[in-house]
Amino acid sequence: MAAVADCFTRREPRLLAREMCEAMLMELDTRNCWTLAVRHEVA
């Protein structure tokens, strides 16, 4: 994430981007917004 850290001026969007990247790399049978949100306890 250090390569794209300069794209985000605030800390919160940078952390969210990191979480989303980590979520997309998880080994799940199905990846969609709902499964990612449940996995990260957002929903």
C-alpha positions in Angstrom: 0.0 0.0 0.0 3.0 2.3 0.3 3.1 2.7 -3.4 -0.4 4.3 -3.5 -0.4 6.0 -0.1 0.3 9.4 -1.7 -3.0 9.1 -3.6 -4.9 9.6 -0.3 -4.6 12.8 1.6 -6.4 11.6 4.7 -5.7 8.5 6.8 -9.3 7.1 6.8 -9.6 6.6 3.0 -6.1 5.0 3.0 -7.1 2.5 5.7 -10.3 1.7 3.9 -8.5 1.1 0.7 -6.1 -1.2 2.5 -9.0 -3.2 4.0 -10.7 -3.5 0.7 -7.5 -4.8 -1.0 -7.0 -7.3 1.8 -10.6 -8.4 1.5 -10.2 -9.0 -2.2 -7.2 -11.2 -1.6 -9.0 -13.4 0.9 -9.8 -16.9 0.0 -13.6 -16.9 -0.2 -15.9 -19.0 -2.4 -17.8 -15.9 -3.4 -16.5 -12.4 -3.4 -19.1 -9.6 -3.5 -19.9 -6.5 -1.5 -22.0 -8.4 1.0 -19.6 -11.2 1.8 -16.7 -8.7 2.2 -18.8 -6.4 4.5 -19.8 -9.4 6.7 -16.3 -10.7 6.8 -15.1 -7.2 8.0 -18.1 -6.8 10.3 -19.3 -3.7 8.5 -22.8 -5.0 7.8 
